[in-house]
Amino acid sequence: MRTIILLFASNVFMTFAWYYHLKHQGWPLWKAILISWLIALFEYCLMVPANRIGNTDGFNLFQLKMIQEVITLIVFCCFAVWIMKEPFHWRYLVSFAFLVGAVYFMFTNRFV
């Protein structure tokens, strides 16, 4: 559970670092880069321990990456809709359902 919480927190910082500057088109590029890097520092301070703890707790590398990608999409969708005011389309939910299916196959041993 610690891994999941750290990954969620890390992805909040990552999403802001990668995309929030798009809301501020008037910023000079150097400012957007500097602010993004400062935000990304906090992201790394959470992501590295999340991966170490997750690996120690028994997740393999593929599982950690799959968990991180699903969390990234959840955080990104919330950010895009609530912060950036982007419209949400039904096909995004269908795509997300396929990713949840990928997670299911990643963690199941039924087909091995």
Sequence and secondary structure as in RCSB ss.txt:
>XXXX:A:sequence
MRTIILLFASNVFMTFAWYYHLKHQGWPLWKAILISWLIALFEYCLMVPANRIGNTDGFNLFQLKMIQEVITLIV
FCCFAVWIMKEPFHWRYLVSFAFLVGAVYFMFTNRFV
>XXXX:A:secstr
 HHHHHHHHHHHHHHHHHHGGGG TTS HHHHHHHHHHHHHHHHHHHHHHHHHHHHTT  HHHHHHHHHHHHHHH
HHHIIIIIS     HHHHHHHHHHHHHHHHHH  TT 
